[in-house]
C-alpha cells in the first residue's frame, strides 16, 4: 500500500471544501431526521387526543379516564416522556382544535409540540391559531418569538397601516407590501417613554436593530441610518433606509416625534425620488416610503395619500407609557433589588446545608 500519512496540520488540497460539504450534508440529514421524529410524535399525539375525544363522546367516559390512561401509559413506557395527565389534556385539545387529519399531517405536524401547545394556550379561535401556525412555518420562529408575537397582537396589527399601495403598486406586489406593514409598531424593547425625541428613538432603533428587524417583519434588511443624499449639491439625510428582499425594493422610513401632518409626505416623497434615482438598479422595484409617527388622524392620513402616486404608508409607533408618580415612588431601586437578591442567595445556601 502506498497510502501517505496525512498531516493534521496541513490537510491535502481540496480537503477544506470537501469537509465543509460533508458538514452541510450531515447537518441537513440531522435536521430531516429531527423533523421526521417530530412529525411522527405530533401525529401520534393527535391520534391519542382524537381517541380520547371519541371515547368520551361515544361511551360517556369522564375526565378521570385521562388520569388512568396517564398512569397506565407511563407504566408501559417508563422511558418515554409526554404521557402526563396535563400533556394528555393537550392532546385532547389538539385534536379538538384541528379535527382534520389532512390539515394536521400537512401543516400542524411541521411545528414542534410545544409550539402547538402555545397556540392552544394563548389563542381562542381557529382563525387565529391557523394564522400564527402559518407564520411559524413560514418564518421558523422559536417558541419565545411566537409568544412575543402573540402577546404584541401581531395579527391585529398586520396590514393595518394607512397606505396607497393598491393604487400605486401592481398586484401581487401591492398585497405583499400591504401585509408587510403594521399599525401600530411596538417599540417597547427600546425602554423609552413617550417623551423621547425623534433622534433618540432613531439612535435606539439602530442600537437594537435585531429587535427592530424582528418588529418590522420578515424580508427587511438594514442598509443604514442618516443616509446621505446629495441633490444638486445640497445634502439631505434619510432617517432609516432598508431593503426588502421579497418586494425587491428600498424602503425609506422616516420618524416623526409628534402627530402626522400632510406636509410630512412631501419630504418622504422627495426622499423616494432621490433613492430611486441614486440607489435603485434596473432590477429593483420602485422604492416604498413608511412614515412612523406618534399619532395620526386616520381620515387626514387617507386624504393626504389620496393624490400621491409614489407608494407610501403611514403608521403609528408605541413606546413605553410614562409611569404615574405614585407608582414610581413605590418601585424598588436597583440597590434594593441587589440587596434582596443577595439575601435570597444567602438564605438558599443556608437551607441547602
C-alpha positions as CSV (number, residue, x, y, z in Angstrom):
1,X,0.0,0.0,0.0
2,X,1.2,3.5,-0.9
3,X,-1.0,5.5,1.4
4,X,0.8,8.5,2.6
5,X,0.3,9.6,6.2
6,X,-1.9,12.6,6.4
7,X,-0.6,15.5,8.5
8,X,-3.2,17.0,10.8
9,X,-1.6,20.4,10.5
10,X,-1.6,20.6,6.6
11,X,-4.6,18.9,5.0
12,X,-4.4,18.0,1.3
13,X,-5.7,20.3,-1.4
14,X,-9.5,20.4,-1.6
15,X,-10.0,18.9,1.8
16,X,-11.4,22.0,3.4
17,X,-14.1,22.3,0.7
18,X,-15.0,18.6,1.0
19,X,-15.2,18.8,4.8
20,X,-17.5,21.8,4.6
21,X,-19.7,20.0,2.1
22,X,-19.8,16.9,4.4
23,X,-20.7,19.1,7.4
24,X,-23.6,20.7,5.5
25,X,-24.9,17.3,4.3
26,X,-24.7,15.8,7.9
27,X,-26.4,18.9,9.3
28,X,-29.1,18.6,6.7
29,X,-29.6,14.9,7.4
30,X,-29.8,15.6,11.2
31,X,-32.5,18.3,10.5
32,X,-34.5,15.9,8.3
33,X,-34.3,13.2,11.0
34,X,-35.4,15.6,13.7
35,X,-38.3,16.8,11.6
36,X,-39.3,13.2,10.8
37,X,-39.3,12.3,14.5
38,X,-41.2,15.4,15.4
39,X,-43.8,14.8,12.7
40,X,-44.4,11.2,13.9
41,X,-44.7,12.4,17.5
42,X,-47.2,15.1,16.7
43,X,-49.3,12.7,14.6
44,X,-49.2,10.2,17.5
45,X,-50.4,12.8,20.0
46,X,-53.2,13.9,17.6
47,X,-54.4,10.3,17.3
48,X,-54.3,9.8,21.1
49,X,-56.3,13.0,21.5
50,X,-58.8,12.0,18.9
51,X,-59.3,8.6,20.6
52,X,-59.9,10.3,23.9
53,X,-62.5,12.6,22.3
54,X,-64.3,9.8,20.6
55,X,-64.5,7.6,23.6
56,X,-65.6,10.4,25.9
57,X,-68.3,11.3,23.4
58,X,-69.5,7.9,22.3
59,X,-69.0,5.9,25.5
60,X,-69.5,8.6,28.1
61,X,-66.1,8.3,29.7
62,X,-65.4,11.1,32.2
63,X,-62.4,13.2,32.7
64,X,-60.9,10.7,35.2
65,X,-60.1,8.4,32.3
66,X,-57.2,10.7,31.4
67,X,-55.6,10.2,34.9
68,X,-56.0,6.4,34.5
69,X,-54.6,6.5,31.0
70,X,-51.6,8.6,32.0
71,X,-50.8,6.1,34.8
72,X,-51.1,3.1,32.5
73,X,-49.1,4.6,29.6
74,X,-46.2,5.7,31.9
75,X,-46.1,2.2,33.4
76,X,-46.0,0.6,29.9
77,X,-43.4,3.2,28.6
78,X,-41.3,4.3,31.6
79,X,-38.6,5.8,29.4
80,X,-40.9,7.8,27.2
81,X,-41.9,11.3,28.3
82,X,-45.1,13.0,27.4
83,X,-47.8,10.9,29.0
84,X,-48.6,13.1,32.0
85,X,-52.2,14.0,32.6
86,X,-51.5,17.6,31.6
87,X,-50.0,16.5,28.2
88,X,-52.8,14.1,27.5
89,X,-55.3,17.0,28.0
90,X,-53.2,19.0,25.5
91,X,-53.5,16.1,23.1
92,X,-57.3,16.1,23.5
93,X,-57.4,19.9,23.0
94,X,-55.1,19.5,19.9
95,X,-57.5,17.0,18.3
96,X,-60.4,19.2,19.2
97,X,-58.9,22.4,17.8
98,X,-57.8,20.7,14.5
99,X,-60.1,17.7,13.8
100,X,-59.0,17.3,10.2
101,X,-56.3,14.6,9.7
102,X,-55.1,16.1,6.4
103,X,-54.5,19.5,8.0
104,X,-52.6,18.0,10.9
105,X,-50.4,16.0,8.5
106,X,-49.6,18.8,6.1
107,X,-49.4,21.8,8.4
108,X,-49.6,21.2,12.1
109,X,-47.1,18.4,12.1
110,X,-44.4,20.8,10.8
111,X,-44.4,22.5,14.2
112,X,-42.7,21.3,17.4
113,X,-45.2,20.0,20.0
114,X,-44.7,22.9,22.5
115,X,-45.3,25.4,19.7
116,X,-48.7,23.8,19.2
117,X,-49.3,23.8,23.0
118,X,-48.6,27.6,22.9
119,X,-51.1,28.1,20.2
120,X,-53.7,26.2,22.2
121,X,-52.9,28.1,25.4
122,X,-52.8,31.6,24.1
123,X,-55.3,31.8,21.3
124,X,-59.0,31.0,21.3
125,X,-60.2,30.8,17.7
126,X,-59.3,28.5,14.8
127,X,-58.7,31.5,12.6
128,X,-56.1,33.0,15.0
129,X,-54.3,29.6,15.5
130,X,-54.1,28.9,11.8
131,X,-52.7,32.4,11.1
132,X,-49.9,32.1,13.6
133,X,-49.3,28.5,12.7
134,X,-48.7,29.5,9.1
135,X,-46.3,32.3,10.2
136,X,-44.3,30.0,12.4
137,X,-43.9,27.6,9.4
138,X,-43.0,30.5,7.1
139,X,-40.5,32.2,9.3
140,X,-39.2,29.4,11.5
141,X,-40.0,31.3,14.8
142,X,-38.7,29.9,18.1
143,X,-41.3,29.4,20.8
144,X,-40.2,32.5,22.6
145,X,-40.6,34.6,19.4
146,X,-44.1,33.0,18.8
147,X,-45.1,34.0,22.3
148,X,-43.8,37.6,21.8
149,X,-45.7,37.9,18.5
150,X,-48.9,36.7,20.0
151,X,-48.6,38.9,23.1
152,X,-47.9,42.0,20.9
153,X,-51.0,41.2,18.8
154,X,-49.2,40.8,15.5
155,X,-52.3,39.5,13.8
156,X,-54.4,42.6,14.7
157,X,-51.6,44.9,13.6
158,X,-50.6,43.3,10.3
159,X,-51.6,45.1,7.2
160,X,-53.4,47.9,9.2
161,X,-51.2,50.9,8.2
162,X,-52.9,53.6,6.0
163,X,-51.3,53.1,2.6
164,X,-51.9,53.9,-1.1
165,X,-50.2,50.6,-2.2
166,X,-53.3,49.3,-4.0
167,X,-53.3,52.4,-6.3
168,X,-49.6,52.9,-6.7
169,X,-48.3,49.3,-7.0
170,X,-49.3,46.4,-9.3
171,X,-50.6,43.1,-7.9
172,X,-49.4,41.0,-6.3
173,X,-46.7,43.4,-5.1
174,X,-49.4,45.7,-3.6
175,X,-50.8,42.9,-1.5
176,X,-47.4,41.8,-0.2
177,X,-46.5,45.4,0.5
178,X,-49.7,46.0,2.5
179,X,-49.1,42.8,4.5
180,X,-45.5,43.9,5.2
181,X,-46.5,46.9,7.2
182,X,-48.3,47.2,10.5
183,X,-50.1,49.7,12.7
184,X,-49.0,50.4,15.3
185,X,-45.4,49.4,15.6
186,X,-44.4,48.3,19.1
187,X,-41.0,49.7,20.3
188,X,-41.3,48.6,23.9
189,X,-37.9,46.9,23.6
190,X,-36.3,50.4,23.4
191,X,-37.3,51.1,27.1
192,X,-38.0,54.7,26.0
193,X,-41.1,56.6,27.2
194,X,-43.4,58.7,25.1
195,X,-41.3,61.8,25.9
196,X,-38.4,60.5,23.8
197,X,-37.4,62.7,20.8
198,X,-37.0,61.6,17.2
199,X,-33.2,61.3,17.2
200,X,-33.2,59.5,20.5
201,X,-35.7,56.9,19.1
202,X,-33.6,56.6,15.9
203,X,-30.4,56.0,17.8
204,X,-32.1,53.4,20.0
205,X,-33.6,51.6,17.0
206,X,-30.2,51.3,15.4
207,X,-28.6,50.1,18.7
208,X,-31.4,47.4,18.9
209,X,-31.5,46.7,15.2
210,X,-32.1,43.0,15.7
211,X,-35.3,43.6,17.7
212,X,-36.2,46.4,15.2
213,X,-35.9,44.0,12.3
214,X,-38.0,41.4,14.1
215,X,-40.7,44.0,14.7
216,X,-40.6,45.1,11.0
217,X,-41.0,41.6,9.9
218,X,-39.5,39.1,7.5
219,X,-37.7,40.4,4.4
220,X,-36.3,43.7,5.8
221,X,-32.5,44.2,5.5
222,X,-30.9,47.2,7.2
223,X,-29.0,49.5,4.9
224,X,-28.2,52.5,7.1
225,X,-29.3,55.4,9.2
226,X,-28.9,59.1,8.3
227,X,-28.2,58.0,4.8
228,X,-26.7,60.9,2.8
229,X,-28.5,62.2,-0.4
230,X,-26.6,64.7,-2.4
231,X,-29.1,66.5,-4.6
232,X,-27.8,69.3,-6.7
233,X,-25.0,70.0,-4.2
234,X,-27.5,70.1,-1.2
235,X,-27.3,67.5,1.4
236,X,-30.2,65.6,2.8
237,X,-30.3,62.7,5.3
238,X,-32.8,59.8,5.4
239,X,-33.6,58.7,8.9
240,X,-33.5,54.9,8.2
241,X,-33.1,53.0,4.9
242,X,-33.9,49.3,4.4
243,X,-34.1,46.9,1.5
244,X,-37.0,44.4,1.3
245,X,-35.8,41.1,-0.1
246,X,-39.3,39.9,-1.2
247,X,-40.6,43.1,-2.5
248,X,-37.1,43.8,-4.1
249,X,-37.2,47.5,-3.4
250,X,-35.7,50.0,-1.0
251,X,-37.9,51.1,2.0
252,X,-37.4,54.6,3.3
253,X,-38.5,55.0,6.9
254,X,-39.0,58.5,8.4
255,X,-39.7,59.1,12.1
256,X,-41.8,61.9,13.4
257,X,-42.0,62.7,17.1
258,X,-45.5,64.1,17.0
259,X,-48.8,63.8,15.2
260,X,-48.9,63.2,11.5
261,X,-49.1,66.2,9.3
262,X,-49.8,66.1,5.5
263,X,-46.7,68.0,4.7
264,X,-44.6,65.1,6.1
265,X,-45.4,63.2,2.9
266,X,-43.8,65.9,0.7
267,X,-40.5,65.2,2.4
268,X,-40.9,61.5,2.2
269,X,-41.8,61.7,-1.5
270,X,-38.7,63.7,-2.2
271,X,-36.5,61.1,-0.5
272,X,-38.2,58.3,-2.5
273,X,-37.5,60.2,-5.8
274,X,-33.8,60.6,-4.7
275,X,-33.4,57.0,-3.7
276,X,-35.0,55.8,-7.0
277,X,-32.5,57.9,-9.0
278,X,-29.4,57.3,-6.9
279,X,-29.7,53.8,-5.4
280,X,-32.3,51.8,-7.3
281,X,-31.0,49.5,-10.0
282,X,-32.8,48.4,-13.1
283,X,-33.8,45.1,-11.4
284,X,-35.3,46.9,-8.3
285,X,-39.0,47.8,-8.0
286,X,-40.0,51.4,-7.1
287,X,-39.0,52.4,-3.5
288,X,-41.6,52.4,-0.8
289,X,-41.9,55.1,1.9
290,X,-43.1,54.4,5.5
291,X,-43.8,57.3,7.8
292,X,-43.8,56.4,11.5
293,X,-45.4,59.0,13.8
294,X,-46.6,59.0,17.5
295,X,-50.2,59.6,16.4
296,X,-52.4,60.2,13.4
297,X,-55.8,61.1,12.3
298,X,-56.8,58.2,10.0
299,X,-59.0,60.4,7.8
300,X,-56.4,63.1,7.4
301,X,-53.8,60.3,6.5
302,X,-56.2,58.9,3.9
303,X,-56.8,62.3,2.4
304,X,-53.1,63.1,2.4
305,X,-52.3,59.9,0.4
306,X,-55.2,60.4,-2.0
307,X,-53.2,62.2,-4.7
308,X,-49.8,60.6,-4.1
309,X,-48.5,58.3,-6.9
310,X,-45.5,57.1,-5.0
311,X,-46.1,54.1,-2.8
312,X,-46.3,55.3,0.8
313,X,-47.7,54.1,4.2
314,X,-48.4,55.9,7.4
315,X,-48.4,54.1,10.8
316,X,-48.1,54.9,14.5
317,X,-45.4,53.6,16.8
318,X,-45.8,52.9,20.5
319,X,-43.2,53.4,23.2
320,X,-43.5,52.7,26.9
321,X,-46.1,54.7,28.7
322,X,-44.8,57.0,31.5
323,X,-45.2,55.6,35.0
324,X,-47.5,57.6,37.3
325,X,-45.6,59.4,40.0
326,X,-47.3,57.5,42.8
327,X,-46.1,54.2,41.2
328,X,-42.6,55.5,40.6
329,X,-42.1,56.2,44.3
330,X,-43.2,52.6,45.2
331,X,-40.8,50.9,42.8
332,X,-37.6,49.4,44.5
333,X,-34.3,50.9,43.5
334,X,-31.5,48.9,41.8
335,X,-29.6,48.8,45.1
336,X,-32.7,47.5,46.9
337,X,-33.2,44.7,44.3
338,X,-29.5,43.7,44.6
339,X,-29.7,43.6,48.4
340,X,-32.8,41.4,48.2
341,X,-31.2,39.1,45.7
342,X,-28.1,38.9,47.9
343,X,-30.1,38.0,50.9
344,X,-32.1,35.4,48.9
345,X,-28.9,33.7,47.7
346,X,-27.6,33.5,51.3
347,X,-30.9,32.1,52.5
348,X,-30.9,29.4,49.8
349,X,-27.3,28.5,50.8
350,X,-28.3,28.2,54.4
351,X,-31.3,26.0,53.5
352,X,-29.2,23.7,51.4
353,X,-26.8,22.9,54.2
